[in-house]
Amino acid sequence: MATAGFEERRRLERLDTDELHKHQLVELNKLLTSILPQNRFYSEKLADLNLPLSDLDSLREMPFTHKEELHRSDPGNDFAANLTFPVKHYTRFHRTSGTRGRPLVVLDTADDWNWWIRLWQFVLDAADLKPEDRVFLAFSFGPFIGFWSAHDAATFRGCLAVPGGGLSTLARLELMRSSRVTVLFCTPSYALHLAEVGSDHQLDVASLDIRRIIVAGEPGGSISNIRQRIENLWDAELIDHGGATEVGPWGYSDGARKGLYVNEADFIAEFLSVENGRHAIEGELSELVLTTLGRTGSPVLRYRTGDLVRPRWSSDDNCRFVLLEEGILGRADDMMIVRGVNVFPSSVEQILHSFSEISEYRMTARKSGEMDSLSVEIEDRLELPDRVAKELQLRLGLKVDVRCVPIGSLPRFESKGRRFLDER
């Protein structure tokens, strides 16, 4: 199973721009023909649409889809509003994390789930996963889709999957050691927490058989400081992955691990400038907008992900998909303007991760008059917050209030971390 579809994935990655756009147009017309008119949500949004579309420019004339629209207004119905079929046709129930409002229930048909597993193979290719690998999934296996899709993608490839749900962090480390696993799936921050707990119990995670760590759920896997810190602790290569419950597994690490490729064979990516809202130019800070091409049961068209990225159109002959430098940089709604300077939590996190003595942190944004202010709490083994404040001022051009809190007093997370509190 490991090589199932491998040559086809390589062919798609190497399509030139004209060939890729032709492929995307064919797939987009297939999707629209499949979902209209039975998908009520998009039938109403696209009432004046004439099929088939003659070019991809027609997509830009369609309205955006916002997450708020997918929440139904009728009480007691948490299913996303963009379902194409009656509920009886769906076999998978998953839910968004709820870190940004009410959780959204997203359903998939059996065909859609096969689409998820097929797209995950791009991620596993990047990690060079082989059937003989043993993979450990350090998740609780709740309704969040990333845990289940990673598990099924690994078993489809022929790997032995070892689930870590219901175990303490120390018990997970012991199971990793006893089962001789070679690949770890988790969030970036949980990889650091695993190493911290191991150190506290005289278990050096670098002594385990882990050779690859596949991370998702938070910014960090493509940010050099964070990636290098994790790789040094584990003596393993880190592979980043981008995805979302309501969109799908859209991104995977490039060979040089400088960012994330967008799988443009299965998604159409657009980039909206943060500065002016227009289509962004190369390297410009922008919001990622995605259209799914193969998820018939729960499609999204021109979906505003809220993820902030910097696109680079690749000239690499091995993969010509668009590359997002340093992956997901942060969230559009997390941006702060502190004394006239645009600041993202991920920028602060990158600086904090350069201090190996900091085991955990929490950032809080508040309003100070008309301005935003930022304070940072750190668990620092040296208890020297001034050196951290000085580095933040040097690299961000901002004076940030930094104070130490007792080791172990800040919360730990195995899923998406909540280290940024926005009280504005």
C-alpha positions in Angstrom: 0.0 0.0 0.0 2.9 2.4 0.6 3.4 3.2 -3.0 -0.3 3.1 -4.0 -0.8 6.2 -6.1 2.7 7.4 -5.6 3.5 8.0 -9.3 0.2 9.8 -9.8 1.0 12.1 -6.8 4.4 12.9 -8.3 2.8 13.6 -11.7 0.3 16.1 -10.2 3.0 17.9 -8.3 5.0 18.4 -11.5 2.2 19.9 -13.6 3.1 23.3 -15.1 0.8 26.2 -14.5 -1.3 25.7 -17.6 -1.7 22.0 -17.1 -2.6 22.5 -13.4 -5.2 25.1 -14.2 -6.8 22.8 -16.8 -6.9 20.0 -14.2 -8.4 22.3 -11.5 -11.1 23.5 -13.9 -12.1 20.0 -14.8 -12.3 19.0 -11.2 -14.2 22.2 -10.2 -16.8 21.6 -12.9 -17.1 18.0 -11.7 -17.7 19.1 -8.2 -20.2 21.8 -9.1 -22.2 19.4 -11.3 -22.2 16.9 -8.4 -23.4 19.2 -5.7 -25.9 21.4 -7.6 -28.8 21.7 -7.2 -29.2 19.3 -4.2 -26.7 21.3 -2.0 -29.2 23.9 -0.7 -26.4 26.1 0.8 -24.5 26.6 -2.4 -27.6 26.5 -4.7 -28.7 29.7 -2.9 -25.3 31.3 -3.0 -24.7 30.4 -6.6 -28.2 30.9 -8.0 -27.1 32.7 -11.1 -24.2 30.3 -11.9 -24.0 28.8 -15.4 -22.3 25.5 -15.8 -19.8 24.4 -17.0 -17.4 27.2 -16.1 -15.2 28.2 -19.0 -12.2 29.3 -16.9 -11.0 29.6 -13.3 -11.5 33.4 -13.4 -15.2 32.5 -12.9 -14.4 31.3 -9.5 -13.3 34.7 -8.4 -16.7 36.1 -9.2 -18.3 33.7 -6.7 -19.0 34.9 -3.1 -16.7 33.9 -0.3 -17.7 31.2 2.3 -17.2 32.2 5.9 -17.2 29.8 8.8 -20.0 31.7 10.5 -22.3 30.9 7.6 -21.8 27.2 8.1 -23.4 27.3 11.6 -27.1 26.7 11.3 -29.5 29.2 13.0 -32.0 26.5 14.1 -31.4 25.4 17.7 -30.4 21.8 18.3 -28.9 21.3 14.8 -25.1 21.6 15.0 -24.5 19.9 11.6 -22.8 22.3 9.1 -25.1 24.0 6.7 -23.2 22.9 3.5 -24.3 19.3 3.5 -25.1 18.0 0.0 -27.0 14.9 0.9 -29.5 13.8 3.7 -27.7 12.8 6.9 -28.4 9.1 6.3 -25.8 9.2 3.5 -22.9 10.2 5.8 -20.7 7.8 7.8 -18.2 10.1 9.6 -19.0 12.6 12.4 -16.3 15.1 13.4 -16.3 18.5 15.1 -14.1 21.5 15.0 -12.1 22.3 18.2 -14.3 25.2 19.4 -11.2 27.3 20.2 -12.9 30.1 18.3 -16.6 29.9 19.1 -19.2 27.2 19.0 -17.9 23.9 17.7 -19.1 23.0 14.2 -20.1 19.4 13.3 -18.9 18.4 9.9 -20.0 15.1 8.2 -18.3 13.0 5.5 -19.6 10.3 3.3 -17.6 7.1 2.7 -16.3 8.5 -0.6 -15.3 11.7 1.2 -13.4 9.8 3.8 -11.5 8.0 1.1 -10.6 11.4 -0.3 -9.2 12.4 3.1 -7.1 9.3 3.2 -5.8 9.8 -0.3 -4.8 13.3 0.4 -3.0 12.4 3.6 -0.6 10.3 1.5 1.0 13.5 0.3 1.9 14.2 3.9 3.1 10.6 4.5 5.2 10.8 1.3 6.9 13.9 2.7 7.7 12.0 5.9 9.0 9.0 3.9 6.6 6.7 5.8 7.1 3.0 5.0 4.8 0.0 5.7 7.3 -1.3 8.3 7.0 2.0 10.4 5.2 1.9 13.7 3.3 5.1 14.3 2.2 6.5 17.6 -0.8 8.9 17.8 -0.5 11.0 20.9 -4.1 12.2 20.9 -7.3 11.7 23.0 -9.3 10.5 20.0 -12.3 12.7 20.6 -14.4 14.1 17.7 -11.6 16.1 16.2 -11.0 14.9 12.6 -7.2 15.1 12.5 -6.6 12.2 14.9 -8.9 9.8 13.0 -7.7 10.8 9.5 -4.0 10.4 10.5 -4.8 6.9 12.0 -6.7 5.7 9.0 -4.1 7.1 6.5 -1.3 5.3 8.3 -3.1 2.0 8.4 -4.0 2.4 4.7 -0.3 2.7 4.0 0.4 -0.6 5.9 1.8 0.9 9.1 1.2 -0.5 12.6 -0.8 2.3 14.3 -0.5 2.6 18.1 -3.2 4.8 19.6 -2.4 6.8 22.7 -5.9 7.9 23.7 -6.8 7.8 27.4 -3.2 7.7 28.6 -1.2 10.1 30.7 1.8 11.8 29.0 4.2 9.5 31.0 2.3 6.4 30.0 2.4 7.4 26.4 6.2 7.7 26.6 6.5 4.3 28.2 4.2 2.8 25.5 6.3 4.5 22.8 9.4 2.9 24.2 7.9 -0.6 24.7 6.3 -0.7 21.3 9.4 0.6 19.5 7.4 3.1 17.5 9.3 5.0 14.8 6.9 7.9 13.9 5.1 10.2 16.3 1.9 12.2 15.4 1.1 15.2 17.7 0.9 19.0 17.9 4.2 21.0 18.0 3.7 22.0 21.6 2.8 18.5 22.8 6.1 17.2 21.3 7.9 19.7 23.5 5.7 18.7 26.5 6.5 15.0 25.9 10.2 15.8 26.0 9.8 17.9 29.2 7.9 15.1 31.0 10.5 12.6 29.8 13.3 14.7 31.2 11.5 15.0 34.5 11.4 11.1 34.7 14.9 10.4 33.4 13.6 9.3 30.0 15.5 11.0 27.2 13.2 11.1 24.2 16.2 11.1 21.9 16.9 7.5 23.0 13.6 6.3 21.6 13.3 4.8 18.1 11.4 7.9 16.8 12.8 9.0 13.4 10.0 11.3 12.2 7.5 13.5 14.0 4.4 14.7 12.0 2.8 17.7 13.6 -0.4 19.8 12.9 -3.0 21.8 14.8 -0.9 24.8 15.6 1.6 27.1 13.9 5.2 26.1 14.6 6.0 23.0 12.5 7.4 25.1 9.7 8.9 27.9 11.9 12.6 27.3 12.1 13.2 28.0 15.8 10.4 25.8 17.0 11.1 23.0 14.5 14.8 22.9 15.4 14.1 22.8 19.1 11.8 19.8 18.7 14.3 18.0 16.3 17.2 18.6 18.7 15.2 17.2 21.7 14.0 14.1 19.8 16.9 13.6 17.4 14.2 13.1 14.7 13.0 15.0 11.6 9.9 17.1 11.9 7.3 17.2 9.2 4.5 19.8 9.2 1.0 19.4 8.0 -1.8 21.8 7.3 -5.5 21.0 7.4 -8.9 21.9 8.9 -12.0 19.9 9.7 -14.2 22.0 7.4 -11.7 22.0 4.5 -9.5 18.9 4.5 -5.8 17.9 4.6 -4.5 20.6 2.3 -0.8 21.1 3.1 2.4 19.2 3.7 6.1 19.9 4.2 8.5 20.7 1.3 11.7 18.8 1.1 13.8 21.6 2.6 11.2 22.0 5.4 11.0 25.7 4.8 7.2 25.8 4.7 4.1 24.0 3.5 3.0 23.1 0.0 -0.7 23.6 -0.8 -2.0 20.5 -2.6 -3.2 22.3 -5.6 -4.3 19.2 -7.3 -7.2 18.9 -4.8 -7.6 22.5 -3.7 -7.7 25.9 -5.4 -5.7 28.4 -3.3 -6.3 32.1 -3.3 -4.4 34.7 -1.2 -6.0 37.9 0.0 -3.6 40.7 1.0 -3.9 41.6 4.7 -3.1 45.2 3.8 -5.7 45.9 1.1 -7.9 42.8 0.7 -6.9 42.3 -3.0 -5.3 39.3 -4.4 -1.8 39.2 -2.9 1.5 39.2 -4.7 4.3 36.8 -4.0 5.7 37.0 -0.5 3.0 39.3 0.7 1.3 38.6 4.1 -2.1 37.3 3.1 -5.1 35.2 4.2 -5.4 31.8 2.7 -8.7 31.1 0.8 -9.4 27.5 -0.3 -11.8 25.7 -2.5 -12.1 21.9 -2.1 -12.3 19.9 -5.4 -13.1 16.4 -4.2 -15.2 16.5 -1.1 -18.7 16.2 -2.5 -20.6 15.7 0.7 -19.3 18.7 2.6 -17.8 21.1 0.0 -16.5 24.6 0.6 -16.0 27.1 -2.2 -13.7 30.1 -1.6 -13.5 29.4 2.1 -11.9 32.1 4.2 -9.6 30.0 6.4 -8.4 32.9 8.6 -4.8 31.5 8.3 -2.1 34.0 7.6 0.6 33.0 5.1 3.2 34.2 2.6 2.9 32.5 -0.8 5.8 31.7 -3.1 5.1 30.2 -6.4 7.5 27.3 -6.7 10.0 26.8 -9.6 11.1 23.5 -8.1 10.9 20.8 -10.8 10.0 18.2 -8.1 7.0 20.1 -6.9 5.4 23.1 -8.5 2.6 23.7 -6.0 2.6 27.0 -4.2 4.8 27.1 -1.1 3.8 28.9 2.1 7.0 30.2 3.7 7.2 29.0 7.3 3.8 27.5 7.0 0.9 29.1 8.8 2.1 32.2 10.5 -0.9 32.9 12.6 -4.6 33.8 12.5 -6.0 37.0 11.0 -8.2 37.6 14.0 -5.2 37.3 16.4 -3.3 40.2 14.9 -2.5 42.9 17.4 -1.5 46.5 16.8 0.8 47.3 19.8 2.0 50.9 19.7 1.7 51.0 16.0 3.4 47.7 15.3 1.6 44.7 13.8 2.2 41.7 16.1 1.1 38.0 15.7 1.2 35.5 18.6 3.3 33.2 16.4 6.0 35.9 16.2 6.2 36.1 20.0 6.2 32.3 20.2 9.1 31.9 17.9 11.2 34.2 20.1 10.1 32.4 23.3 11.1 29.1 21.8 14.6 30.3 21.3 15.0 30.1 25.1 15.5 26.5 26.0 14.9 27.2 29.7 11.3 28.3 29.1 9.1 25.3 29.5 5.7 26.9 29.0 4.2 30.4 28.4 1.0 32.3 28.1 0.3 35.6 26.2 -2.5 38.0 27.1 -3.7 40.9 24.9 -5.7 43.7 26.5 -7.0 47.2 25.5 -5.0 50.1 26.9 -7.1 53.1 25.9 -7.3 53.0 22.1 -4.2 50.8 21.8 -3.5 47.1 22.3 -1.1 45.9 25.0 0.6 42.6 25.4 1.9 40.7 28.5 3.6 37.4 28.7 3.9 34.9 31.5 6.7 32.4 31.4 7.8 29.3 33.3 11.5 30.0 33.2 14.0 27.7 35.0 16.5 30.7 35.2 13.8 33.1 36.5 15.3 35.9 34.5 12.3 37.5 32.7 14.3 40.7 31.8 16.5 38.9 29.3 13.3 37.6 27.5 11.8 41.1 27.6 15.0 42.5 26.1 15.0 40.0 23.3 11.3 40.7 22.5 12.0 44.5 22.4 15.1 43.9 20.2 13.3 41.6 17.6 9.8 43.1 17.7 10.6 46.7 18.5 8.2 46.5 21.4 8.4 46.8 25.1 6.5 43.7 26.4 5.6 43.0 30.1 7.2 39.7 30.9 6.9 38.0 34.3 7.8 34.6 35.7 5.3 32.2 37.1 6.0 28.9 39.0 7.1 25.9 37.0 4.1 23.7 36.3 1.5 26.4 37.0 0.5 27.1 33.4 -1.8 24.6 31.6 -0.5 22.0 29.2 -2.3 20.9 26.0 -2.2 17.7 23.9 -4.5 19.1 21.2 -4.6 22.7 20.0 -2.8 24.9 22.6 -4.6 27.9 24.1 -1.6 30.1 24.9 -3.0 33.3 23.6 -5.8 35.0 25.6 -7.4 37.9 23.8 -9.2 40.1 26.3 -9.5 43.1 24.0 
